[in-house]
Structures are given as C-alpha cells and as structure tokens.
Amino acid sequence: MAQKILMPALSPTMTEGKLAKWCKKEGDAVAAGEVIAEIETDKATMEFEAADEGVLGKILVPEGTEGVAVNSLIGVLLEEGDDASAIDALVNGGAPAPAAAAPVAAAPAAAAPVAAVAAAAPVAGRVFASPLAKRLAKAADLDLSLIAGSGPRGRIVKADVEKAKVQGGAAKAAAPAAVAPAAAPVAAAPAPAAKPAALKPMPWQSYTEFPNSGMRKTIARRLSESKQTVPHFYLTVDIELDALLALRKQLNERDGATYKLSVNDFVIKACALALKKVPAANAMWTDEAILQFDDVDISIAVATDAGLITPVIRRADQKGLSTLSNEMKDLAKKARDGKLKPEEFQGGGFTISNLGMFGIREFAAIINPPQSCILAVGAGEQRAVVRDGAVAVRTMMSCTLSVDHRSVDGAVGAQFLAALKPLIEDPLQLML
C-alpha cells in the first residue's frame, strides 16, 4: 500500500524546515531505517530515515526547498505491488488524510527521528504491519495480533517487533489502535499589530546580503525573549589559574595520554561539582513551581557558521576530565558540521560560554531559557594582585554569572561562585 512521506518535526520548536537534500532518487529501493533525506531544522541539519521498506515512488518537494511546513507531503513510498495509480490516488486526495507522524527508535548512526508515513485506516480482523515487521515477527515466532503498533493508525513497525522480542512476545494490544482524530479547526488569528518600519541602509551604503537561516532566526527570537522577559542580574568573581595551568601541563605531557585538556574542560568539571554543592542554582522557572534538576547536565556554547548552538554534556559531575574533554571535542565537531542529534543539544540545566580564547577579559552572557544561569568565562591573563600584603603577579580569570532572579536568588548565585572559585584554584579537588 502506497504511503505518504511527511515532513517531520525534528525538534520541539520546529514548525517548518528546509529539505536540504534527497539521499534517494525516484525509483530507488528504500530499506527500513535507511536515510532518505537531510532536513535543515531551526537547530541543525539532521538525517531523516524511512520507517518501512519500499520504493521511493515520487518526490513532491525538491531538495533545496525552504519553509516546508511540518506534516506536509514531501514524497510517496511504494510497497510491493503498487504502481503509478497509487501515487495519483495519494497525491490527488484518493486516500485518507495522514495521521500524525509517530517516530520510532533511530539507529545508532542516525541523527534524527525516523520518517513517518501515513497508512489507511485498519479493516476489522486485519493486522496492519510493514513487510519488514512481518518478516521479523515470523522469524521470531511472534503473533502480530498480540503486538501493539506504534506507527500511524496502529501500524506495526520494526521497533514494535523488536520491543516484543525483548519482552518475550508479551507486548499485547489492549484494544484496537484508535484512529487519530481529525485536527480541530484552528481559530481565526487576531489581526496582527502594526509592525515597525523595516530597518534599511542609507542609499549611499553598499553591503552584502546574507539571508538568515532558520537557526539564526530562532536564536534571534529566543535571545530577544530572554532579555525582554527574564530579569537578569550579574555576579562577577576573579579566579587564580596558576595551579590549574600547572596541573593541566603536567597531565597533557604524560606518556600515552589520549586527551588534550583545555582550561575549559577544568571549568566544566568545576561547574558540575559546584552545582552538586549548590543544587538550587541548577534549576528552571515555571509559573507553577521552581524545578530543580536531579542531574547535572551542562550546555556549552559553540559558535558555528549558522549561529550559536549549545551541545549538552550529560551528568558532567560523574565524568573524569579526559572523558569530558574528548566528549566536548566530539560534540563541538558535530555542532560545526550540523550533525547534532536533538538529544545532544536539548535539555541542559546550566550553560557555560567561554570567550577567553579570543582575549575577552570579561563579559555578561544572555541566559539560555528555560535555564536559570549561564557562566561567562573570560581570558586568563597576568595581573598584579595583593597576596599576604605584597603585590604579586598571578594569572587571573574573570567569570560572570548571569542569573534569572525569579528562580535563583542573589545569595544562591553568590554561593555557587563561592563553591566554584576554590575548585578551580585548587584543581586537585577535581581529581577526587
């Protein structure tokens, strides 16, 4: 049965995307789990997998098309026995409207949820399953009628069979899968408010135009909302780096080292341990309650050609310096290549933004909602300081914490920096 290939929602904020590339041509065979297209979302470029096997019968949206709405029809997948008439039936409205996309588990190498396709409403007494799911169920001696389908309109797909195999075939459907209800009509939107006149250069100014990507537009919107709606306050502390630099040099020069530690790696680890000591800083604001995170998941701001993105190191407090360093390098490369998976840049609880490598002494960063704090890290530089009543030269680094005053009080922000400072100045604590 021919199936509709719909534009997927590959991130929570995605309403439309760019169909960057088709990885298959019309007439090409497609295996379940195989990448058929690359989609540029508001965050990154992601791979898009087929949920079932078949033949790519028709490409309806050419590659390079921008502004493709989520759940719009982009292609048709033909199964065995289908012909051109099946394409016409789907494209021209001869088939039922598609159900909402239902993602299934992606393969380890995939960078996005799999493609969702629409299936016809089930007929009483008939089990709807993909050809691959049928073969897998037969090989595992599983009764398809006892397996609950997670595909469109209850269709059984590969992931359902794999789940049933793990559960010993015990995955049973309590009732026939319900047909997805038709979408409720959207209420008419109020008349938009008058927009201010668009900014334009003066007639005598020459310029080069660089169109804003979806990612750049999303960044601009989120930062504007953060600065306008989140009550920021800022706390700055100066931290001595000499002991850290000495330890870093010693560790990097060890024979057989499989890592190259940076100052930022030590800062990540120190922030993670400081958040364990001051968990009230690891929180987010909601109108109903302040949510304090159980895990220490730290987002790291990475600059890319498309804009700023914040890959996340999960449970950073539980990882050693070498693990943190290697994981950060891998995430930064993926970010610059546009290959981050959604789970690799969503859901952090605290952000670090480091501009020290550019020689920036001190700056204040904009909070990354829905988080409550972001630490801006400046350059390490030699300064004259007073030690034991005498002037001495030390390598100092200024760090500024931007804080959401709704969820984190000034005292809590100060306690966090008070916990962070000794961890960096006495870095052997990071090894314990």
DRENDO-1510 file (C-alpha; in Angstrom, 1 decimal, always signed):
<recs>
REC; n; res; u; v; w
REC; 1; MET; +0.0; +0.0; +0.0 .
REC; 2; ALA; +1.5; +3.4; -1.0 .
REC; 3; GLN; +2.3; +5.6; +1.9 .
REC; 4; LYS; +2.8; +9.3; +2.3 .
REC; 5; ILE; +6.1; +10.6; +3.4 .
REC; 6; LEU; +5.5; +13.7; +5.6 .
REC; 7; MET; +7.8; +16.5; +6.7 .
REC; 8; PRO; +8.8; +15.5; +10.2 .
REC; 9; ALA; +9.1; +17.7; +13.3 .
REC; 10; LEU; +12.7; +17.0; +14.3 .
REC; 11; SER; +12.8; +19.5; +17.3 .
REC; 12; PRO; +10.2; +20.8; +19.8 .
REC; 13; THR; +10.4; +24.3; +18.2 .
REC; 14; MET; +10.3; +23.2; +14.6 .
REC; 15; THR; +7.2; +24.4; +12.6 .
REC; 16; GLU; +8.9; +24.3; +9.2 .
REC; 17; GLY; +12.2; +23.3; +7.7 .
REC; 18; LYS; +14.4; +23.2; +4.7 .
REC; 19; LEU; +14.5; +20.0; +2.6 .
REC; 20; ALA; +18.3; +20.2; +2.2 .
REC; 21; LYS; +18.9; +17.1; +0.2 .
REC; 22; TRP; +17.3; +13.9; -1.1 .
REC; 23; CYS; +19.6; +10.9; -0.5 .
REC; 24; LYS; +17.4; +8.7; -2.8 .
REC; 25; LYS; +16.1; +9.2; -6.3 .
REC; 26; GLU; +12.7; +8.3; -7.6 .
REC; 27; GLY; +12.7; +4.6; -8.3 .
REC; 28; ASP; +15.4; +3.8; -5.7 .
REC; 29; ALA; +14.7; +0.9; -3.3 .
REC; 30; VAL; +14.5; +2.1; +0.3 .
REC; 31; ALA; +15.2; -0.1; +3.3 .
REC; 32; ALA; +13.6; +0.5; +6.7 .
REC; 33; GLY; +15.9; +2.7; +8.8 .
REC; 34; GLU; +17.8; +3.9; +5.7 .
REC; 35; VAL; +18.4; +7.7; +5.4 .
REC; 36; ILE; +16.3; +9.1; +2.6 .
REC; 37; ALA; +16.7; +12.8; +3.1 .
REC; 38; GLU; +18.5; +15.5; +5.1 .
REC; 39; ILE; +16.4; +18.1; +6.8 .
REC; 40; GLU; +17.6; +21.5; +8.0 .
REC; 41; THR; +15.7; +22.5; +11.1 .
REC; 42; ASP; +15.9; +25.6; +13.3 .
REC; 43; LYS; +18.8; +23.9; +15.1 .
REC; 44; ALA; +20.9; +21.7; +12.8 .
REC; 45; THR; +20.8; +19.6; +9.7 .
REC; 46; MET; +19.5; +16.1; +10.5 .
REC; 47; GLU; +19.2; +12.8; +8.7 .
REC; 48; PHE; +15.6; +11.6; +8.0 .
REC; 49; GLU; +15.0; +7.8; +7.9 .
REC; 50; ALA; +12.4; +5.6; +6.3 .
REC; 51; ALA; +10.1; +3.8; +8.7 .
REC; 52; ASP; +9.3; +1.0; +6.2 .
REC; 53; GLU; +10.9; -0.6; +3.1 .
REC; 54; GLY; +9.7; +0.1; -0.4 .
REC; 55; VAL; +10.5; +2.2; -3.4 .
REC; 56; LEU; +10.7; +6.0; -3.5 .
REC; 57; GLY; +7.9; +6.4; -6.0 .
REC; 58; LYS; +7.6; +10.2; -6.1 .
REC; 59; ILE; +9.5; +13.2; -4.8 .
REC; 60; LEU; +7.0; +16.1; -4.4 .
REC; 61; VAL; +9.2; +18.7; -2.7 .
REC; 62; PRO; +12.6; +19.2; -4.5 .
REC; 63; GLU; +15.8; +19.4; -2.5 .
REC; 64; GLY; +16.8; +23.0; -1.5 .
REC; 65; THR; +13.2; +24.0; -0.8 .
REC; 66; GLU; +12.8; +26.2; +2.3 .
REC; 67; GLY; +9.9; +26.8; +4.5 .
REC; 68; VAL; +8.4; +23.3; +4.2 .
REC; 69; ALA; +5.7; +23.0; +6.9 .
REC; 70; VAL; +5.8; +20.1; +9.3 .
REC; 71; ASN; +3.4; +17.2; +8.3 .
REC; 72; SER; +3.2; +18.5; +4.7 .
REC; 73; LEU; +3.5; +15.8; +2.0 .
REC; 74; ILE; +7.0; +15.6; +0.6 .
REC; 75; GLY; +7.1; +12.3; -1.2 .
REC; 76; VAL; +5.4; +8.9; -1.7 .
REC; 77; LEU; +6.8; +5.4; -0.7 .
REC; 78; LEU; +5.5; +2.5; -2.8 .
REC; 79; GLU; +5.3; -1.0; -1.4 .
REC; 80; GLU; +5.4; -4.3; -3.4 .
REC; 81; GLY; +2.6; -4.4; -6.0 .
REC; 82; ASP; +2.0; -0.6; -6.0 .
REC; 83; ASP; +2.1; +1.3; -9.3 .
REC; 84; ALA; +1.7; +4.9; -10.6 .
REC; 85; SER; -2.0; +4.8; -9.9 .
REC; 86; ALA; -1.3; +4.5; -6.2 .
REC; 87; ILE; +0.8; +7.7; -6.3 .
REC; 88; ASP; -2.1; +9.5; -8.1 .
REC; 89; ALA; -4.6; +8.3; -5.5 .
REC; 90; LEU; -2.5; +9.7; -2.6 .
REC; 91; VAL; -1.5; +13.0; -4.3 .
REC; 92; ASN; -4.9; +13.7; -5.6 .
REC; 93; GLY; -6.8; +13.0; -2.4 .
REC; 94; GLY; -7.9; +9.5; -3.2 .
REC; 95; ALA; -6.6; +8.2; +0.1 .
REC; 96; PRO; -7.5; +9.1; +3.7 .
REC; 97; ALA; -5.7; +12.0; +5.3 .
REC; 98; PRO; -2.5; +11.2; +7.0 .
REC; 99; ALA; -2.3; +10.6; +10.7 .
REC; 100; ALA; +0.2; +12.5; +12.9 .
REC; 101; ALA; +3.8; +11.3; +12.5 .
REC; 102; ALA; +4.8; +8.7; +15.1 .
REC; 103; PRO; +8.6; +8.5; +15.5 .
REC; 104; VAL; +10.3; +5.2; +16.4 .
REC; 105; ALA; +13.7; +4.5; +17.8 .
REC; 106; ALA; +16.5; +5.6; +15.5 .
REC; 107; ALA; +19.5; +3.5; +14.6 .
REC; 108; PRO; +22.7; +4.4; +16.5 .
REC; 109; ALA; +24.3; +6.2; +13.5 .
REC; 110; ALA; +21.1; +8.2; +12.8 .
REC; 111; ALA; +20.9; +11.9; +13.7 .
REC; 112; ALA; +17.2; +12.3; +13.8 .
REC; 113; PRO; +13.8; +10.5; +14.4 .
REC; 114; VAL; +12.8; +8.2; +11.5 .
REC; 115; ALA; +10.4; +9.3; +8.8 .
REC; 116; ALA; +6.7; +8.8; +9.5 .
REC; 117; VAL; +4.4; +7.7; +6.8 .
REC; 118; ALA; +0.6; +7.6; +6.6 .
REC; 119; ALA; -1.4; +4.4; +6.4 .
REC; 120; ALA; -5.0; +3.7; +5.6 .
REC; 121; ALA; -7.5; +3.0; +8.4 .
REC; 122; PRO; -7.4; -0.6; +9.6 .
REC; 123; VAL; -10.0; -3.1; +8.5 .
REC; 124; ALA; -11.7; -5.2; +11.2 .
REC; 125; GLY; -9.9; -8.5; +11.6 .
REC; 126; ARG; -6.8; -7.4; +9.7 .
REC; 127; VAL; -3.4; -6.8; +11.2 .
REC; 128; PHE; -1.6; -3.8; +9.6 .
REC; 129; ALA; +2.2; -4.2; +9.7 .
REC; 130; SER; +5.1; -3.2; +7.5 .
REC; 131; PRO; +6.7; -6.0; +5.4 .
REC; 132; LEU; +9.8; -5.9; +7.4 .
REC; 133; ALA; +7.8; -6.2; +10.7 .
REC; 134; LYS; +6.0; -9.2; +9.3 .
REC; 135; ARG; +9.3; -10.9; +8.4 .
REC; 136; LEU; +10.8; -10.2; +11.7 .
REC; 137; ALA; +7.7; -11.4; +13.6 .
REC; 138; LYS; +7.7; -14.6; +11.6 .
REC; 139; ALA; +11.3; -15.3; +12.2 .
REC; 140; ALA; +10.8; -14.7; +15.9 .
REC; 141; ASP; +7.6; -16.8; +16.0 .
REC; 142; LEU; +5.6; -13.9; +17.3 .
REC; 143; ASP; +1.9; -13.4; +16.8 .
REC; 144; LEU; +1.4; -10.0; +15.2 .
REC; 145; SER; -2.2; -9.8; +16.5 .
REC; 146; LEU; -0.7; -9.6; +20.1 .
REC; 147; ILE; +1.7; -6.7; +19.3 .
REC; 148; ALA; +0.7; -3.1; +19.7 .
REC; 149; GLY; +1.6; -0.9; +16.8 .
REC; 150; SER; +3.2; +2.5; +17.3 .
REC; 151; GLY; +3.1; +3.5; +13.6 .
REC; 152; PRO; +0.5; +5.7; +12.0 .
REC; 153; ARG; -3.0; +4.4; +12.9 .
REC; 154; GLY; -1.7; +1.5; +14.9 .
REC; 155; ARG; +0.5; +0.1; +12.1 .
REC; 156; ILE; +3.1; -2.4; +13.4 .
REC; 157; VAL; +6.7; -1.4; +12.5 .
REC; 158; LYS; +10.1; -2.8; +13.1 .
REC; 159; ALA; +10.6; -1.2; +16.5 .
REC; 160; ASP; +7.3; -2.8; +17.8 .
REC; 161; VAL; +8.5; -6.2; +16.9 .
REC; 162; GLU; +12.0; -5.6; +18.4 .
REC; 163; LYS; +10.3; -4.5; +21.6 .
REC; 164; ALA; +8.0; -7.6; +21.7 .
REC; 165; LYS; +11.1; -9.8; +21.2 .
REC; 166; VAL; +12.8; -8.2; +24.3 .
REC; 167; GLN; +9.6; -8.6; +26.3 .
REC; 168; GLY; +9.3; -12.3; +25.2 .
REC; 169; GLY; +6.4; -11.6; +22.9 .
REC; 170; ALA; +4.3; -10.3; +25.8 .
REC; 171; ALA; +3.5; -6.9; +24.2 .
REC; 172; LYS; -0.3; -7.1; +23.7 .
REC; 173; ALA; -2.7; -4.6; +22.5 .
REC; 174; ALA; -5.4; -3.9; +25.0 .
REC; 175; ALA; -7.7; -2.7; +22.2 .
REC; 176; PRO; -7.5; -2.0; +18.5 .
REC; 177; ALA; -5.5; +1.1; +17.8 .
REC; 178; ALA; -7.6; +4.2; +17.7 .
REC; 179; VAL; -7.7; +6.2; +14.5 .
REC; 180; ALA; -6.0; +9.6; +15.0 .
REC; 181; PRO; -8.8; +12.2; +15.4 .
REC; 182; ALA; -9.0; +14.9; +12.8 .
REC; 183; ALA; -7.3; +18.1; +13.7 .
REC; 184; ALA; -9.5; +20.6; +15.3 .
REC; 185; PRO; -10.1; +23.7; +13.2 .
REC; 186; VAL; -7.7; +26.5; +14.1 .
REC; 187; ALA; -9.4; +29.6; +15.5 .
REC; 188; ALA; -9.0; +32.7; +13.4 .
REC; 189; ALA; -6.0; +34.6; +14.5 .
REC; 190; PRO; -6.5; +38.2; +15.6 .
REC; 191; ALA; -5.4; +40.9; +13.2 .
REC; 192; PRO; -1.6; +41.4; +13.6 .
REC; 193; ALA; -0.3; +44.5; +15.2 .
REC; 194; ALA; +1.3; +47.1; +13.0 .
REC; 195; LYS; +5.0; +46.3; +12.6 .
REC; 196; PRO; +7.6; +49.0; +12.9 .
REC; 197; ALA; +9.2; +50.1; +9.6 .
REC; 198; ALA; +11.9; +47.7; +8.5 .
REC; 199; LEU; +15.5; +48.8; +9.0 .
REC; 200; LYS; +17.3; +49.7; +5.8 .
REC; 201; PRO; +20.7; +51.0; +5.0 .
REC; 202; MET; +21.2; +54.5; +3.7 .
REC; 203; PRO; +21.1; +54.9; -0.1 .
REC; 204; TRP; +24.8; +55.6; -0.2 .
REC; 205; GLN; +25.8; +52.5; +1.8 .
REC; 206; SER; +26.9; +49.4; +0.0 .
REC; 207; TYR; +26.5; +45.9; +1.5 .
REC; 208; THR; +26.5; +42.2; +1.0 .
REC; 209; GLU; +23.3; +40.3; +2.0 .
REC; 210; PHE; +23.5; +37.0; +3.9 .
REC; 211; PRO; +20.0; +35.5; +4.2 .
REC; 212; ASN; +19.0; +34.5; +7.8 .
REC; 213; SER; +18.8; +30.7; +8.2 .
REC; 214; GLY; +16.1; +29.1; +10.3 .
REC; 215; MET; +18.6; +28.5; +13.0 .
REC; 216; ARG; +19.7; +32.2; +13.0 .
REC; 217; LYS; +16.1; +33.4; +13.2 .
REC; 218; THR; +15.4; +31.0; +16.1 .
REC; 219; ILE; +18.4; +32.2; +18.0 .
REC; 220; ALA; +17.4; +35.9; +17.5 .
REC; 221; ARG; +13.9; +35.2; +18.7 .
REC; 222; ARG; +14.9; +33.3; +21.8 .
REC; 223; LEU; +17.6; +35.7; +22.9 .
REC; 224; SER; +15.2; +38.7; +22.4 .
REC; 225; GLU; +12.6; +36.9; +24.5 .
REC; 226; SER; +15.2; +36.0; +27.2 .
REC; 227; LYS; +16.4; +39.6; +27.5 .
REC; 228; GLN; +12.9; +41.1; +27.5 .
REC; 229; THR; +11.2; +38.6; +29.8 .
REC; 230; VAL; +13.9; +37.2; +32.1 .
REC; 231; PRO; +15.0; +39.5; +35.0 .
REC; 232; HIS; +18.8; +39.1; +34.7 .
REC; 233; PHE; +21.3; +40.0; +37.4 .
REC; 234; TYR; +25.0; +39.6; +37.2 .
REC; 235; LEU; +27.8; +38.4; +39.6 .
REC; 236; THR; +31.5; +38.5; +38.8 .
REC; 237; VAL; +34.4; +36.8; +40.5 .
REC; 238; ASP; +38.2; +36.8; +39.8 .
REC; 239; ILE; +39.8; +33.3; +39.9 .
REC; 240; GLU; +43.5; +32.5; +40.1 .
REC; 241; LEU; +44.6; +30.0; +37.4 .
REC; 242; ASP; +48.3; +29.3; +38.1 .
REC; 243; ALA; +47.8; +25.9; +39.9 .
REC; 244; LEU; +45.3; +24.8; +37.2 .
REC; 245; LEU; +47.7; +25.7; +34.4 .
REC; 246; ALA; +50.5; +23.8; +36.1 .
REC; 247; LEU; +48.3; +20.7; +36.6 .
REC; 248; ARG; +47.0; +20.9; +33.0 .
REC; 249; LYS; +50.5; +21.0; +31.7 .
REC; 250; GLN; +51.5; +18.0; +33.8 .
REC; 251; LEU; +48.6; +15.9; +32.7 .
REC; 252; ASN; +48.9; +16.8; +29.0 .
REC; 253; GLU; +52.6; +15.8; +29.0 .
REC; 254; ARG; +52.0; +12.3; +30.4 .
REC; 255; ASP; +53.2; +9.5; +28.3 .
REC; 256; GLY; +50.5; +7.8; +26.3 .
REC; 257; ALA; +47.9; +10.5; +27.1 .
REC; 258; THR; +44.8; +10.1; +24.8 .
REC; 259; TYR; +43.5; +13.5; +25.6 .
REC; 260; LYS; +44.5; +17.2; +25.3 .
REC; 261; LEU; +42.9; +19.0; +28.3 .
REC; 262; SER; +41.9; +22.7; +27.9 .
REC; 263; VAL; +41.2; +25.2; +30.6 .
REC; 264; ASN; +37.5; +25.0; +29.6 .
REC; 265; ASP; +37.5; +21.2; +30.4 .
REC; 266; PHE; +38.5; +22.1; +34.0 .
REC; 267; VAL; +35.9; +24.8; +34.1 .
REC; 268; ILE; +33.2; +22.4; +33.0 .
REC; 269; LYS; +34.1; +19.9; +35.7 .
REC; 270; ALA; +34.4; +22.6; +38.4 .
REC; 271; CYS; +30.9; +24.0; +37.5 .
REC; 272; ALA; +29.5; +20.5; +37.6 .
REC; 273; LEU; +30.8; +19.9; +41.1 .
REC; 274; ALA; +29.8; +23.4; +42.3 .
REC; 275; LEU; +26.2; +22.7; +41.1 .
REC; 276; LYS; +26.2; +19.5; +43.2 .
REC; 277; LYS; +27.2; +21.6; +46.2 .
REC; 278; VAL; +24.7; +24.4; +45.4 .
REC; 279; PRO; +21.8; +22.5; +43.7 .
REC; 280; ALA; +19.5; +25.5; +43.9 .
REC; 281; ALA; +21.4; +27.0; +41.0 .
REC; 282; ASN; +20.6; +24.0; +38.8 .
REC; 283; ALA; +17.0; +25.0; +38.3 .
REC; 284; MET; +14.4; +26.5; +36.0 .
REC; 285; TRP; +11.4; +28.8; +36.5 .
REC; 286; THR; +7.8; +27.9; +35.7 .
REC; 287; ASP; +4.7; +29.8; +36.8 .
REC; 288; GLU; +3.6; +26.9; +39.0 .
REC; 289; ALA; +6.9; +25.9; +40.6 .
REC; 290; ILE; +10.7; +26.2; +40.5 .
REC; 291; LEU; +12.0; +22.9; +39.1 .
REC; 292; GLN; +15.4; +21.8; +40.5 .
REC; 293; PHE; +17.1; +19.3; +38.2 .
REC; 294; ASP; +18.3; +15.9; +39.6 .
REC; 295; ASP; +21.2; +15.5; +37.1 .
REC; 296; VAL; +23.9; +18.0; +36.3 .
REC; 297; ASP; +23.6; +18.5; +32.5 .
REC; 298; ILE; +25.8; +21.3; +31.3 .
REC; 299; SER; +25.3; +23.1; +28.0 .
REC; 300; ILE; +28.4; +24.5; +26.3 .
REC; 301; ALA; +28.0; +27.4; +23.8 .
REC; 302; VAL; +29.7; +26.6; +20.5 .
REC; 303; ALA; +29.9; +29.1; +17.7 .
REC; 304; THR; +29.1; +27.8; +14.2 .
REC; 305; ASP; +28.8; +29.4; +10.8 .
REC; 306; ALA; +25.0; +29.1; +11.1 .
REC; 307; GLY; +24.9; +30.6; +14.6 .
REC; 308; LEU; +25.3; +29.7; +18.3 .
REC; 309; ILE; +24.3; +26.2; +19.5 .
REC; 310; THR; +24.7; +24.6; +22.9 .
REC; 311; PRO; +25.5; +20.9; +22.9 .
REC; 312; VAL; +25.0; +19.2; +26.3 .
REC; 313; ILE; +27.3; +17.1; +28.4 .
REC; 314; ARG; +25.1; +14.8; +30.5 .
REC; 315; ARG; +25.9; +14.1; +34.1 .
REC; 316; ALA; +29.1; +16.1; +33.9 .
REC; 317; ASP; +29.7; +15.7; +37.6 .
REC; 318; GLN; +30.1; +11.9; +37.2 .
REC; 319; LYS; +32.8; +12.1; +34.4 .
REC; 320; GLY; +36.5; +12.4; +34.6 .
REC; 321; LEU; +38.5; +15.2; +32.9 .
REC; 322; SER; +39.7; +13.1; +30.0 .
REC; 323; THR; +36.2; +11.8; +29.3 .
REC; 324; LEU; +34.8; +15.4; +29.5 .
REC; 325; SER; +37.5; +16.7; +27.2 .
REC; 326; ASN; +37.0; +14.0; +24.5 .
REC; 327; GLU; +33.2; +14.2; +24.6 .
REC; 328; MET; +33.3; +18.0; +24.3 .
REC; 329; LYS; +35.6; +17.9; +21.3 .
REC; 330; ASP; +33.2; +15.3; +19.6 .
REC; 331; LEU; +30.1; +17.4; +20.4 .
REC; 332; ALA; +31.8; +20.6; +19.1 .
REC; 333; LYS; +32.7; +19.0; +15.8 .
REC; 334; LYS; +29.2; +17.7; +15.4 .
REC; 335; ALA; +27.8; +21.1; +16.1 .
REC; 336; ARG; +30.0; +22.8; +13.5 .
REC; 337; ASP; +29.2; +20.1; +11.0 .
REC; 338; GLY; +25.4; +20.4; +11.7 .
REC; 339; LYS; +25.2; +16.8; +12.8 .
REC; 340; LEU; +24.0; +17.0; +16.4 .
REC; 341; LYS; +21.1; +14.8; +17.4 .
REC; 342; PRO; +18.2; +16.6; +19.2 .
REC; 343; GLU; +19.1; +14.9; +22.5 .
REC; 344; GLU; +22.6; +16.2; +22.2 .
REC; 345; PHE; +21.6; +19.9; +22.3 .
REC; 346; GLN; +18.3; +20.0; +24.2 .
REC; 347; GLY; +17.6; +19.7; +27.9 .
REC; 348; GLY; +20.7; +21.2; +29.6 .
REC; 349; GLY; +20.3; +22.8; +33.1 .
REC; 350; PHE; +23.2; +25.2; +33.1 .
REC; 351; THR; +25.3; +26.9; +30.3 .
REC; 352; ILE; +29.0; +27.9; +30.0 .
REC; 353; SER; +30.0; +30.5; +27.4 .
REC; 354; ASN; +33.8; +30.9; +27.1 .
REC; 355; LEU; +35.3; +33.7; +25.0 .
REC; 356; GLY; +38.7; +33.6; +26.7 .
REC; 357; MET; +40.4; +32.2; +23.6 .
REC; 358; PHE; +39.6; +35.5; +21.9 .
REC; 359; GLY; +41.3; +37.5; +24.6 .
REC; 360; ILE; +38.0; +38.8; +26.1 .
REC; 361; ARG; +38.7; +39.8; +29.7 .
REC; 362; GLU; +35.1; +39.9; +30.9 .
REC; 363; PHE; +31.5; +39.8; +29.5 .
REC; 364; ALA; +28.0; +39.1; +30.6 .
REC; 365; ALA; +26.0; +36.5; +28.6 .
REC; 366; ILE; +22.3; +36.3; +28.0 .
REC; 367; ILE; +20.5; +33.4; +29.8 .
REC; 368; ASN; +19.6; +30.4; +27.7 .
REC; 369; PRO; +15.9; +29.7; +28.6 .
REC; 370; PRO; +14.5; +27.7; +30.3 .
REC; 371; GLN; +17.7; +27.5; +32.3 .
REC; 372; SER; +18.4; +29.9; +35.2 .
REC; 373; CYS; +22.1; +30.5; +34.9 .
REC; 374; ILE; +24.9; +31.0; +32.4 .
REC; 375; LEU; +28.6; +31.5; +33.2 .
REC; 376; ALA; +30.6; +33.8; +31.0 .
REC; 377; VAL; +34.3; +32.9; +31.2 .
REC; 378; GLY; +37.0; +35.4; +30.2 .
REC; 379; ALA; +40.6; +35.1; +29.3 .
REC; 380; GLY; +43.3; +34.1; +31.7 .
REC; 381; GLU; +45.8; +36.9; +32.0 .
REC; 382; GLN; +48.6; +38.0; +34.2 .
REC; 383; ARG; +47.6; +40.7; +36.7 .
REC; 384; ALA; +49.0; +42.5; +39.7 .
REC; 385; VAL; +47.3; +41.2; +42.8 .
REC; 386; VAL; +47.9; +41.5; +46.6 .
REC; 387; ARG; +49.0; +38.4; +48.3 .
REC; 388; ASP; +49.9; +38.4; +52.0 .
REC; 389; GLY; +50.2; +42.2; +52.0 .
REC; 390; ALA; +52.5; +42.3; +49.0 .
REC; 391; VAL; +52.0; +42.9; +45.3 .
REC; 392; ALA; +52.4; +39.7; +43.2 .
REC; 393; VAL; +51.8; +38.7; +39.6 .
REC; 394; ARG; +49.2; +36.0; +39.1 .
REC; 395; THR; +47.3; +34.5; +36.2 .
REC; 396; MET; +43.7; +35.6; +36.8 .
REC; 397; MET; +40.4; +34.8; +35.0 .
REC; 398; SER; +37.2; +36.8; +35.4 .
REC; 399; CYS; +33.9; +34.8; +35.4 .
REC; 400; THR; +30.5; +36.5; +35.3 .
REC; 401; LEU; +27.3; +34.6; +36.3 .
REC; 402; SER; +24.1; +35.8; +34.6 .
REC; 403; VAL; +21.1; +34.7; +36.8 .
REC; 404; ASP; +17.3; +34.6; +36.5 .
REC; 405; HIS; +16.2; +36.3; +39.6 .
REC; 406; ARG; +12.8; +34.6; +39.5 .
REC; 407; SER; +14.2; +31.2; +40.3 .
REC; 408; VAL; +17.7; +31.9; +41.7 .
REC; 409; ASP; +18.2; +34.5; +44.5 .
REC; 410; GLY; +21.3; +36.6; +44.7 .
REC; 411; ALA; +22.6; +34.7; +47.7 .
REC; 412; VAL; +22.3; +31.4; +45.8 .
REC; 413; GLY; +24.3; +32.8; +42.8 .
REC; 414; ALA; +26.9; +34.0; +45.2 .
REC; 415; GLN; +27.1; +30.6; +46.9 .
REC; 416; PHE; +27.6; +29.0; +43.6 .
REC; 417; LEU; +30.6; +31.2; +42.7 .
REC; 418; ALA; +32.0; +30.7; +46.2 .
REC; 419; ALA; +31.9; +27.0; +45.6 .
REC; 420; LEU; +33.3; +27.3; +42.1 .
REC; 421; LYS; +36.3; +29.5; +42.9 .
REC; 422; PRO; +38.2; +27.1; +45.2 .
REC; 423; LEU; +37.6; +24.2; +42.9 .
REC; 424; ILE; +39.5; +26.0; +40.1 .
REC; 425; GLU; +42.1; +27.5; +42.3 .
REC; 426; ASP; +42.9; +24.1; +43.9 .
REC; 427; PRO; +42.2; +21.8; +40.9 .
REC; 428; LEU; +43.4; +18.6; +42.6 .
REC; 429; GLN; +39.9; +18.6; +44.1 .
REC; 430; LEU; +38.6; +17.9; +40.6 .
REC; 431; MET; +40.5; +14.6; +40.6 .
REC; 432; LEU; +38.9; +13.2; +43.7 .
</recs>
